[in-house]
C-alpha cells in the first residue's frame, strides 16, 4: 500500500524533488521505496494506482386523424393476400418500458401504442461523458464502462465484447465514476450506485443543481454540482457526511482529484484557475495554489507521488508538485482546452492529452517534448482517455459514438488502432432491413458512412466505410488526403441480396451528386462503379431516387432533371432510359420495379405517376395525383403502392388495376417515410409531427397511433414482422419496437377521428425493470375483462352441448358394442387377489365412503323395500312434473356414460320400476330442450334411444301418445329449418368450387 500523508504529519523532504529525478514509469521517487500498487478501479484516473481507504467518521450536523375508404372493405381480402386472424378481447397485459400497463384498452382510454412496444436501441456506444476503466481482481481483467444515454455499457477490454447493460435511469447520465465494487452514475441532481454493472443498489439525493463531478473515496463518494456545492456521502448508509459550499464567482469547481498517498485529502480545481487542497476529515482548507490564471479542465495523478498533471483552458498541461507547490514542466497544445490526461505505466515516460478537435498529443516526460500526434483519433472532442496499468493500451471515447483501443507497439511510439466499437457520429438519413431473415439493418448517416447493425448481437455489426471518389488516389497519397475525396452523405439507397455473392448488391445516391455509388455487402466496401449518364455534364443535376430489381441485376436511377435510367449492376453499363427525352418534366421523387421485372413505376414533382414497360421502356399508363408526391414505396408481394403526398395525405394504389384503392389523411407535418407489414395489411407512416401511425388497408382505418419526443425520419419493418425500426432527428441510434400482435391478442379497433395519441419514450439499450401495479391502479375496461362465451349466443340459434361424442353418438349401438367387447373366455380369478379400496361406479372414479351406523339399535333384518328404490334421475323427473323444471334431471343425465344412460332410460318403464308419469316427464324434458334449442344433439340422441327401448308400449298409453304427437311436429319443424340452411351452404360451396372466377 502506498504510504499515507496527513496534514498534521511532518514528512521529510524528498532529495530528488528539486532535481526533478522522477521515475515516471514506475512511480518510485528517490530513496522512498514504495511497493507497486495493484491496478485499482478508479473511474477518473487515467492510470491505476490504489487509493487510500479513508478513515472518515461522521461529523456533527450543521455543516387526431381522418380516413377515406375508396373501395369496399372486402377489396384486399378478395385479392388472395395473406391476412391475419380475427382479434378478440383479452385480459392479457403488456409490460411497458417503465410500468406494467394494460395492453388493451378502449380507444378513448388506451395509452401509448397498442401494436408496438419499445424493445431496445441499436448502434449506441458512447457519448460525450468520459468512460470509466475498472480492474477485476477476481478475473484479472480490465473493463471499460461507457455512457449511452440513460444507461451504460460495460465492455471487456481484452476483446471489447459487451459484458453487461445497466438498467435505465429516469434521465440521461451526466457523469460517471467507479470503484472496485460499484459504478456511480449521476442524472440531474441525483446519482445512483450500480452493483454488478446492472442493478441500482443505492440512490443519493441532496443536490439542488445538476451534478457534474463524482469521485469515489473509500467507503465514501464525493459529488459536486454546478453550483459548486460539494457533498461527501457514506455509500452504504446513503447518508450525508460533509457538505462544503463554494462561491461560484470566486471558486467554481471544475475538476476533482484524490492525490495518491494523501490520506483524507482531495484536490479541487476551479474555472478561475486556482487549486485548493482540503482535508475532508477535519474539514479544513490546507493549501491554496494560485494557479496559472486559466481555468482548470483536468486533474490527473502522475505515476510519481506528489506530482499532478493539470490541464488548462489554454491548451497547456502543467506538471506540478503539490507538496512543494513547484511547477516541474509545461507543455502546450494548439488544439484548444485539454479534455483529458493519462500516463503510461508500462515503462515508458509518456503522457497523453486529449483535445476538443479529436487529436491526441503524446509527450515524452524525460525529454520534455512532443514525440507523436494521433490526429483524428475521433471525429469529435476526446471525452476520455486512459492508459491501462502496465499495458501499452490506450482506451479513448468521444461524442462521435465510438469507443477505441489503441496499442503502442511500434518503434516510433505512435499508437495504432487495435479494437473499436463504432456507430454513426451524425444523425441517420436512411435505414432499411437487409435480407429476408430480419437480422440486419442497413443505415446511412450524415457522417458519410454506410453501416450494418445486427438485431441479434453486436459482434455481427459491420461498417461498409466512407465512400471515396478515387481509391487509387487515396492509396497513393495516404490517409491525409482521404478527407478531401470522401463522398457526400448518402440520402437514399436500395439493396437486394439475390446476387450479393456475385457482384454489388447496394446502390446509393449522394447529397448533391449526379453519380450513384455501388456497394458490396459481403466485402463490406464500396463497389467498383459510379453509375451516371455520360452525356450529362451539368453540375446542378443530382440523383434523387434509386431502386434495385428483385433479381439483383438492374438498378433504376431517377434524376432531378426528370430522367430515369437503367444500369446493369454487374457491368455498370447503361441499359436505356424511360421516355424519349425524359420521363418527367420535374424532379423524380420515386422509382419502383415490380417483382417480375414487368412494370416500372415512376413519379415526379409535377404530380404525375407513370407506369412503364420495364423491357422496352414504353409508357403504359399515366395518371395525375391530387398533390405532388414526396416519396413512394412498393410492396412487391401484393402489388400495393404507397404514395406520400406534399399535402400530408397518403394514397394507396393497386399497380394491376392502376387505381387508387385507399386514401388516408390526418398527419399535420411532412411524411418522412412509409413501411408495409410483410403481409401487406398494414401501412406504417412516420411524419414530422412526431407521430407514427398504422393504417389497416383491408378496413381502410387507422388502428394505431403514438407520439414521440423526437420526429421520426425513417421507419422500416422486419421481413419477418417481429420488429419495427425507426430513426429520429438528432439521434444516432436505431430504435426497435416489438410487434405485440405476434405474442399477445391485440384489438384492432378503428381509432375515432378525435383520438389524441400519447407520447411514448424511445427505448433504451436495455429494457427498464417492470413495475408491478396494484389492482387498484388498473382501471377496468370492457377490453381488459376476459371474454366468457355464454351458453347460448341467441335464443334463435341452435346450440350444441360441450360433451364429447363418446357420450351420445353410440347410444343406439350399445348392443353391438357390448357384443364385440364380450370376452371370449371368462375372467380367471387370480391366485392371491390384492386389496382394493371400494369405489363408486361412474366416469370419474371416486372412493366409496364407509358406512356409518349411527343407530346402535338398528334392526339387522333386511328391508326388501330398499331393492325397489327409485334412482335420482327418476326422482328429478317426478319433481319436474310438479314445477316444470328439468335442468337438474338433464344435468344428472349429462354426467352418465352411455351404459348408465341406457340403464336410466330402461328404468323409466313400469316393468322396471318406473311409471307412465315418469316417461311423460322425460318426453316433456326433451320438448323443453328443443324449445330452448340448447343441447340439440343430446335431445336427438336421448329421444332416439328412448324410442328404441319403449316403442312397443308407447301406442298403448294415450298420455304418452299425445306427448309424442307434439314432439314429432316440433322435431320436424326444427329439422326442416336446419336442412334448408345446410342445403343453401352446400349449394354456395359447390358453386365456388366449380365456377370459373
SVG drawing of the C-alpha trace seen along z (x, -y; Angstrom):
<svg xmlns="http://www.w3.org/2000/svg" viewBox="-105 -36 124 105">
<polyline fill="none" stroke="black" stroke-width="0.4" points="0.0,0.0 1.3,-3.5 2.4,-5.5 -0.2,-7.9 0.4,-11.6 -1.5,-13.5 -1.7,-17.2 -0.6,-17.0 2.3,-14.7 5.8,-16.1 7.3,-14.5 11.0,-14.6 11.8,-16.4 12.5,-14.2 16.0,-14.6 15.0,-14.2 12.2,-16.7 14.2,-19.7 16.3,-18.0 13.3,-16.5 14.6,-12.9 11.2,-11.2 10.7,-7.7 7.7,-8.3 7.3,-4.7 7.1,-3.1 6.1,-5.9 9.2,-5.4 10.7,-8.6 14.2,-8.7 15.0,-6.8 11.4,-6.2 11.0,-2.5 7.3,-2.0 5.7,1.2 3.9,1.3 0.2,0.7 -2.1,3.2 -4.5,2.0 -7.4,0.2 -10.8,-0.5 -10.6,-4.3 -13.1,-6.0 -11.4,-9.3 -7.7,-8.3 -6.1,-7.6 -3.7,-5.1 -4.4,-2.8 -2.9,-3.5 -4.6,-2.1 -6.4,-4.9 -6.0,-5.0 -9.0,-3.9 -10.3,-6.9 -10.9,-6.8 -13.8,-9.3 -16.1,-9.4 -19.5,-11.2 -19.2,-14.9 -21.6,-16.8 -24.7,-18.1 -24.7,-21.7 -22.4,-21.6 -56.4,-13.3 -56.9,-11.6 -59.4,-11.1 -59.5,-8.4 -61.4,-7.7 -62.2,-4.2 -62.3,-4.4 -63.0,-0.7 -65.2,1.7 -63.6,3.2 -63.5,6.6 -61.3,5.3 -58.0,6.5 -59.4,9.7 -60.7,10.9 -57.2,10.5 -55.9,13.6 -53.4,11.9 -52.4,13.3 -54.3,11.9 -54.2,12.0 -56.7,13.9 -59.5,12.2 -58.8,10.5 -60.8,11.0 -60.8,9.1 -58.4,10.5 -57.3,9.9 -53.6,10.1 -51.4,7.3 -48.2,5.9 -45.3,4.7 -44.3,1.2 -40.8,-0.3 -41.5,-1.9 -44.6,-0.4 -46.9,2.5 -49.8,1.1 -52.8,2.8 -52.2,3.7 -55.8,3.5 -57.9,0.5 -60.7,-1.2 -60.0,-3.7 -60.5,-6.6 -58.6,-5.0 -55.6,-3.5 -52.2,-4.9 -49.2,-4.6 -49.3,-2.2 -51.4,1.0 -49.3,2.6 -45.7,1.7 -43.7,1.8 -40.2,0.3 -37.6,3.0 -34.1,1.6 -31.8,-0.7 -29.0,0.3 -25.8,-1.5 -25.2,-3.4 -21.7,-3.0 -20.6,-6.3 -21.5,-9.9 -19.5,-13.0 -19.3,-11.5 -15.8,-10.2 -15.5,-6.5 -14.6,-4.6 -11.9,-1.9 -12.1,0.8 -10.0,3.8 -11.5,7.0 -9.1,8.7 -11.1,11.9 -11.0,12.3 -7.7,10.3 -9.2,8.3 -9.9,4.7 -13.4,3.5 -14.4,0.2 -17.8,-1.4 -19.3,-4.0 -22.4,-6.0 -25.2,-5.6 -28.0,-8.0 -30.0,-6.7 -27.9,-3.6 -24.3,-2.5 -22.5,0.4 -19.6,2.5 -17.1,4.0 -14.3,6.5 -11.1,4.7 -9.5,7.9 -12.0,8.5 -14.1,5.4 -17.1,7.6 -20.3,6.4 -20.5,7.8 -23.4,6.0 -26.0,3.3 -27.3,1.4 -30.9,0.7 -32.2,-2.6 -32.3,-5.7 -35.1,-8.3 -32.9,-10.8 -29.7,-11.0 -26.5,-10.3 -24.4,-13.5 -21.3,-12.0 -19.9,-8.6 -17.3,-7.2 -16.4,-3.8 -14.5,-2.0 -13.7,1.7 -17.3,2.7 -19.8,0.2 -20.4,-2.1 -21.8,-5.6 -23.9,-7.4 -25.5,-10.9 -28.6,-12.2 -29.8,-15.7 -29.3,-16.4 -29.4,-12.7 -26.9,-9.9 -27.1,-6.2 -24.8,-3.3 -24.9,-0.2 -23.9,3.3 -22.8,6.0 -22.9,3.3 -26.7,3.5 -28.8,3.1 -29.3,-0.1 -28.5,0.6 -28.1,-3.0 -29.6,-6.3 -28.3,-9.6 -30.5,-12.8 -29.5,-16.1 -28.2,-18.4 -30.3,-21.2 -28.3,-21.7 -27.0,-19.2 -24.1,-17.0 -21.1,-17.2 -18.3,-15.6 -18.1,-12.3 -15.1,-11.0 -15.0,-7.6 -13.3,-8.0 -13.0,-4.6 -16.3,-3.9 -17.5,-7.4 -18.4,-9.1 -17.8,-12.8 -20.3,-14.6 -20.1,-18.2 -22.8,-20.1 -22.8,-23.1 -23.4,-25.5 -20.1,-24.3 -21.7,-22.5 -19.6,-19.5 -21.2,-16.7 -19.4,-13.7 -21.7,-10.6 -21.4,-7.4 -22.1,-4.8 -23.7,-2.0 -25.6,-4.2 -26.7,-6.6 -26.1,-9.4 -24.5,-12.8 -21.2,-13.0 -20.0,-16.5 -21.1,-19.4 -18.9,-22.2 -20.2,-25.3 -18.1,-27.4 -18.7,-30.8 -19.1,-30.3 -17.7,-33.7 -14.6,-33.1 -14.0,-29.3 -16.2,-27.3 -15.2,-23.7 -14.3,-22.2 -12.1,-19.2 -11.5,-16.9 -8.7,-14.5 -7.7,-12.4 -3.9,-12.6 -2.2,-9.3 -0.9,-8.6 -2.7,-11.8 -4.9,-10.4 -8.3,-12.0 -7.3,-14.8 -8.8,-16.0 -7.5,-18.4 -10.1,-20.8 -9.6,-22.7 -11.6,-25.8 -12.6,-27.7 -10.8,-30.7 -7.5,-28.8 -6.7,-28.3 -6.5,-24.9 -7.3,-24.0 -6.2,-21.1 -8.7,-20.1 -8.7,-17.6 -12.2,-16.3 -11.8,-14.5 -11.1,-17.7 -13.0,-19.9 -10.0,-22.2 -8.5,-24.0 -4.8,-23.0 -3.4,-25.0 -4.4,-27.1 -2.5,-27.0 -2.6,-30.3 -2.7,-28.5 -1.9,-29.9 -4.7,-32.4 -6.5,-29.9 -9.4,-27.6 -8.6,-24.1 -10.2,-21.5 -8.5,-18.3 -6.6,-16.9 -4.6,-13.7 -2.3,-11.9 1.2,-11.2 3.0,-7.9 5.3,-9.8 3.9,-10.6 3.1,-14.3 3.0,-15.1 -0.2,-16.1 -0.9,-17.0 -3.1,-20.0 -4.9,-20.6 -5.9,-24.2 -8.3,-26.0 -5.4,-27.5 -4.3,-24.0 -1.4,-23.9 -0.5,-20.8 1.3,-21.7 3.2,-19.0 3.1,-20.3 4.5,-19.1 1.7,-19.8 3.9,-19.0 6.3,-22.0 4.0,-24.0 6.6,-23.8 6.0,-23.5 8.2,-20.8 7.4,-21.2 4.9,-22.7 3.5,-21.5 1.2,-23.3 -1.2,-22.0 -2.7,-24.3 -5.9,-22.3 -7.9,-24.1 -8.6,-23.2 -7.2,-20.0 -10.1,-17.5 -8.4,-14.5 -4.9,-13.4 -3.3,-10.0 0.1,-8.5 1.7,-5.3 2.8,-3.0 4.4,-0.1 8.0,-1.5 7.7,-4.4 7.5,-8.0 4.7,-9.1 1.8,-11.4 -1.3,-11.6 -3.5,-14.7 -6.8,-14.9 -8.3,-17.9 -11.7,-19.2 -10.9,-18.5 -10.3,-14.8 -6.5,-14.9 -4.3,-13.3 -0.8,-14.6 1.9,-12.2 4.6,-13.8 7.9,-12.4 8.3,-13.4 12.0,-12.7 13.0,-14.6 10.1,-17.1 9.0,-17.2 6.2,-16.1 7.0,-12.7 3.9,-12.0 0.4,-13.1 -2.6,-10.9 -4.7,-13.1 -8.4,-12.4 -8.4,-9.7 -12.1,-10.8 -14.2,-13.0 -15.3,-15.0 -13.8,-16.0 -11.9,-13.4 -14.2,-12.8 -11.9,-10.5 -8.6,-8.6 -7.0,-6.1 -3.7,-4.1 -4.2,-0.6 -2.0,0.1 1.3,1.7 0.0,2.3 0.7,0.4 -3.0,-0.1 -4.9,-3.4 -8.7,-3.5 -10.5,-6.5 -14.0,-7.5 -15.8,-10.6 -19.1,-12.1 -18.7,-10.6 -20.3,-7.4 -17.1,-5.5 -15.0,-3.5 -11.5,-2.7 -8.5,-0.9 -5.0,-1.8 -1.8,0.3 1.6,-1.2 3.9,1.4 5.7,-0.5 9.2,-1.9 8.1,-5.5 5.8,-5.4 2.7,-6.0 -0.5,-4.2 -2.3,-2.1 -6.0,-1.1 -6.4,2.3 -10.1,2.7 -13.1,0.5 -16.9,0.3 -18.3,-2.4 -21.7,-3.7 -22.8,-6.7 -21.4,-10.0 -24.2,-12.1 -28.0,-11.7 -29.2,-9.0 -30.6,-9.7 -31.9,-6.3 -32.5,-2.8 -33.7,0.4 -33.8,4.0 -31.3,6.1 -32.2,9.7 -35.2,11.8 -34.2,13.1 -34.8,9.7 -31.4,9.8 -29.5,6.9 -30.4,3.2 -28.5,1.1 -28.2,-2.6 -26.8,-5.7 -25.8,-8.8 -24.8,-12.4 -21.3,-11.4 -21.0,-9.8 -20.7,-6.1 -22.9,-3.1 -23.1,-0.6 -25.0,2.6 -26.3,3.3 -27.4,6.7 -30.5,7.2 -29.0,10.4 -25.6,9.4 -23.2,6.5 -20.4,8.9 -22.3,9.1 -22.2,5.4 -20.0,4.1 -19.2,0.9 -19.0,0.5 -17.0,-2.6 -16.9,-6.0 -17.4,-6.4 -14.3,-7.5 -14.3,-9.2 -10.9,-7.8 -9.4,-4.9 -6.2,-4.9 -5.5,-8.5 -6.0,-7.9 -3.7,-4.8 -1.1,-6.9 -1.1,-10.0 -2.0,-8.4 -4.8,-8.9 -4.2,-12.6 -5.8,-13.1 -8.8,-10.8 -11.0,-13.6 -10.9,-15.6 -12.0,-12.8 -14.8,-11.4 -18.3,-11.2 -21.1,-13.4 -23.6,-11.7 -25.9,-9.1 -29.5,-10.3 -31.2,-7.2 -30.2,-3.7 -31.7,-0.4 -30.4,3.2 -31.2,6.7 -29.4,9.8 -30.2,12.1 -26.8,11.7 -24.7,10.4 -22.1,13.1 -21.6,12.4 -21.5,8.6 -22.5,5.4 -25.9,5.5 -26.4,1.9 -27.0,-1.2 -26.9,-4.6 -27.3,-8.2 -25.4,-11.0 -26.3,-14.5 -25.7,-16.9 -24.0,-14.3 -25.1,-13.0 -23.4,-9.7 -24.7,-6.8 -22.3,-4.5 -22.5,-0.8 -21.6,1.1 -20.6,4.7 -22.2,6.1 -20.1,9.3 -16.8,7.5 -18.1,4.5 -16.7,1.9 -17.7,-0.5 -18.2,1.1 -16.5,0.9 -18.8,-1.5 -20.2,-5.0 -23.3,-5.0 -24.2,-8.1 -25.2,-9.0 -22.2,-10.1 -24.0,-12.8 -25.0,-14.8 -22.3,-17.2 -24.4,-19.8 -23.4,-20.4 -26.9,-21.1 -28.3,-17.7 -28.4,-15.2 -29.7,-11.7 -32.9,-11.7 -34.3,-8.2 -32.9,-4.6 -34.2,-1.1 -32.9,2.4 -34.8,5.2 -35.7,8.2 -33.3,10.3 -30.4,8.0 -29.3,7.5 -30.5,3.9 -30.6,0.6 -33.1,-2.2 -32.0,-5.7 -34.1,-8.9 -32.5,-12.3 -33.6,-15.8 -33.8,-16.6 -36.7,-14.1 -34.6,-11.4 -34.9,-7.8 -32.1,-5.4 -31.4,-1.7 -28.0,-0.2 -26.6,3.3 -25.3,4.0 -22.7,6.5 -21.0,4.4 -22.2,0.9 -23.3,0.4 -26.1,-1.9 -29.1,0.1 -31.5,-2.6 -33.8,-5.3 -37.5,-5.7 -39.2,-8.2 -37.9,-9.8 -36.1,-12.7 -37.1,-12.5 -39.6,-10.5 -40.9,-13.5 -40.9,-17.3 -40.0,-17.8 -37.6,-16.1 -38.1,-12.3 -39.4,-11.7 -39.6,-7.9 -38.9,-4.8 -40.0,-1.2 -39.9,2.1 -42.4,4.9 -41.3,8.4 -41.3,9.9 -39.5,7.0 -42.5,6.4 -43.5,2.9 -41.7,-0.2 -43.4,-2.9 -42.1,-6.5 -43.4,-9.7 -42.2,-13.2 -42.6,-16.6 -45.1,-17.7 -47.7,-15.4 -47.7,-12.6 -47.5,-8.9 -46.4,-6.8 -46.3,-3.1 -43.6,-1.8 -42.8,1.5 -39.5,2.4 -38.2,4.3 -38.9,1.9 -39.2,-1.3 -42.6,-2.2 -45.1,-4.3 -48.2,-2.1 -50.3,-4.5 -50.1,-7.9 -52.2,-9.4 -52.2,-12.7 -52.2,-13.0 -54.0,-15.5 -50.7,-16.8 -47.1,-16.4 -45.7,-13.2 -43.0,-13.3 -41.9,-9.7 -43.1,-6.3 -42.9,-2.7 -44.0,0.5 -44.9,3.8 -43.8,6.2 -45.6,9.3 -49.1,7.8 -48.6,5.2 -49.7,2.3 -48.1,-1.1 -47.9,-3.7 -47.6,-7.4 -46.9,-10.2 -48.0,-13.5 -46.9,-17.0 -50.4,-17.9 -49.6,-15.4 -52.0,-12.7 -51.3,-9.1 -52.6,-7.4 -52.6,-3.6 -52.8,-2.2 -53.1,1.2 -50.5,1.5 -52.5,4.1 -55.7,2.1 -53.8,-1.2 -56.5,-2.7 -56.4,-4.4 -57.9,-2.0 -57.3,-3.9 -56.7,-7.5 -55.6,-8.5 -55.3,-11.9 -54.5,-13.0 -50.8,-13.9 -50.0,-17.5 -46.5,-17.5 -44.4,-16.2 -44.5,-12.4 -40.9,-11.3 -41.2,-7.6 -43.5,-4.6 -43.3,-1.0 -45.6,2.0 -46.0,5.0 -44.8,8.3 -48.3,9.5 -49.2,6.1 -52.1,5.5 -50.6,2.5 -49.2,-0.7 -47.0,-2.5 -46.2,-6.2 -43.7,-8.5 -44.2,-12.2 -42.6,-15.4 -45.5,-15.9 -43.6,-13.4 -46.3,-10.7 -46.1,-7.1 -49.4,-5.8 -50.5,-2.4 -53.3,-2.1 -55.2,1.1 -55.6,1.5 -58.4,4.0 -60.7,2.0 -59.2,-1.4 -59.0,-2.6 -56.4,-4.0 -55.8,-1.3 -52.8,-2.7 -51.0,-6.0 -48.4,-7.2 -46.3,-10.3 -42.5,-10.5 -40.3,-13.1 -38.3,-13.4 -39.7,-13.4 -39.1,-10.0 -37.1,-10.3 -37.2,-6.7 -39.3,-3.7 -38.9,-0.1 -40.5,3.2 -38.7,6.5 -39.5,9.1 -40.5,11.5 -42.8,8.9 -41.3,9.1 -39.8,5.6 -40.4,2.1 -37.2,0.0 -37.1,-3.8 -34.6,-6.6 -35.1,-10.1 -34.0,-13.7 -30.7,-14.4 -30.4,-10.8 -27.6,-8.5 -29.2,-5.1 -31.7,-2.8 -34.7,-2.1 -36.5,1.3 -40.2,1.7 -41.5,5.2 -44.8,6.2 -47.2,7.0 -49.6,8.8 -47.1,11.7 -47.2,12.7 -50.5,11.2 -54.1,10.7 -54.5,7.2 -57.8,5.5 -57.5,3.8 -60.5,1.5 -60.5,-1.7 -59.5,-4.8 -62.0,-7.6 -61.4,-10.8 -60.9,-12.8 -58.4,-10.3 -55.4,-12.1 -52.3,-9.9 -50.0,-9.9 -46.2,-10.4 -44.1,-7.2 -40.4,-7.4 -37.8,-6.0 -36.5,-2.6 -33.0,-2.4 -30.2,0.1 -31.7,2.2 -35.4,2.6 -36.2,1.0 -37.5,3.1 -41.2,3.7 -43.0,2.1 -46.0,4.1 -49.1,2.1 -51.6,2.9 -55.1,4.0 -56.5,0.7 -54.4,-1.3 -55.6,0.6 -58.9,-0.7 -61.2,2.0 -62.5,1.7 -64.5,3.8 -61.5,4.9 -59.4,5.8 -62.1,8.2 -61.6,11.7 -64.3,12.7 -66.5,15.6 -68.7,17.1 -72.3,17.5 -74.0,20.9 -76.2,19.7 -75.5,16.7 -79.1,16.2 -82.3,17.9 -83.0,18.4 -79.7,20.2 -79.3,24.0 -76.7,24.6 -74.8,27.9 -73.5,29.2 -69.9,29.4 -69.9,33.1 -67.6,35.4 -69.1,37.6 -68.5,40.7 -71.3,39.7 -74.1,39.6 -73.1,40.8 -73.1,44.6 -76.3,44.8 -78.2,46.7 -75.3,49.2 -74.6,50.2 -75.8,53.8 -73.4,54.1 -70.5,52.7 -71.2,54.9 -71.3,57.9 -67.9,57.0 -66.4,56.4 -67.7,59.6 -64.7,61.7 -64.1,65.0 -63.2,66.7 -64.5,66.0 -62.0,64.0 -59.7,66.1 -59.6,65.4 -56.0,64.6 -54.4,66.8 -53.8,64.0 -56.1,61.1 -54.7,57.8 -56.6,55.5 -58.8,52.9 -60.4,49.9 -64.1,50.0 -65.1,47.3 -68.3,45.8 -69.2,46.7 -69.1,43.8 -67.0,41.9 -65.0,40.2 -63.6,42.8 -64.4,41.9 -63.7,43.9 -66.8,45.2 -67.3,43.7 -67.5,46.3 -71.0,46.8 -71.5,45.4 -74.0,47.0 -75.2,44.1 -78.1,46.1 -76.9,48.9 -80.4,50.3 -81.0,50.7 -82.6,53.9 -80.4,56.4 -83.4,57.7 -83.0,56.7 -85.7,54.4 -86.8,55.6 -88.2,52.2 -84.8,50.9 -84.4,53.1 -87.2,51.2 -85.8,47.7 -86.0,45.2 -82.9,43.5 -82.1,39.9 -83.0,39.3 -86.5,40.7 -87.0,38.5 -85.9,35.4 -88.3,36.3 -91.1,36.6 -90.3,33.2 -90.3,31.8 -93.9,32.7 -94.8,30.5 -92.6,27.5 -91.9,27.9 -88.1,27.6 -85.9,30.2 -82.4,28.7 -81.5,30.9 -82.6,34.1 -80.7,33.1 -77.5,32.4 -77.7,35.8 -78.0,37.4 -75.1,35.5 -72.8,36.9 -73.5,40.5 -71.8,42.6 -73.6,44.5 -74.3,47.6 -75.6,45.5 -77.9,43.6 -79.3,46.8 -79.9,48.1 -81.7,45.0 -83.9,44.9 -84.8,48.6 -85.8,48.0 -88.5,45.5 -90.7,48.3 -93.4,49.5 -92.0,53.0 -88.6,51.9 -89.8,49.9 -90.8,46.7 -94.2,45.3 -96.1,43.7 -95.9,40.4 -92.1,40.6 -92.0,41.4 -94.3,38.5 -91.9,36.3 -89.0,37.5 -90.8,36.5 -91.5,33.1 -87.8,32.7 -87.0,33.4 -89.6,30.9 -88.0,28.3 -84.6,28.9 -86.0,28.5 -87.9,25.3 -84.8,23.7 -82.6,25.0 -79.9,26.0 -78.1,29.3 -79.6,30.1 -77.6,33.3 -78.2,34.7 -82.0,34.2 -81.9,36.2 -79.7,39.0 -81.8,39.4 -85.0,39.4 -83.8,42.0 -82.7,44.3 -86.0,43.8 -88.0,44.7 -85.8,47.8 -86.3,49.0 -90.1,48.2 -91.5,48.1 -93.8,51.2 -95.6,49.7 -96.0,46.1 -99.1,46.6 -100.9,48.3 -100.7,45.3 -102.9,42.3 -100.9,39.8 -97.6,40.8 -99.1,40.9 -100.3,37.3 -96.9,36.2 -95.2,38.0 -97.5,36.3 -96.5,32.8 -92.8,33.8 -92.9,35.2 -94.2,31.9 -91.6,30.0 -88.7,32.1 -89.8,32.0 -90.1,28.2 -86.6,27.7 -85.0,30.2 -86.7,28.6 -85.2,25.3 -81.8,26.7 -82.0,28.7 -82.7,25.6 -79.7,23.8 -77.5,26.8 -78.7,27.0 -78.1,23.3 -74.5,23.5 -73.7,26.7 -75.0,25.1 -72.8,22.0 -69.7,24.1 -70.3,26.3 -70.7,23.2 -67.5,21.7 -65.6,24.9 -66.9,25.4 -67.4,21.8 -64.5,20.1 -63.8,17.0"/>
</svg>
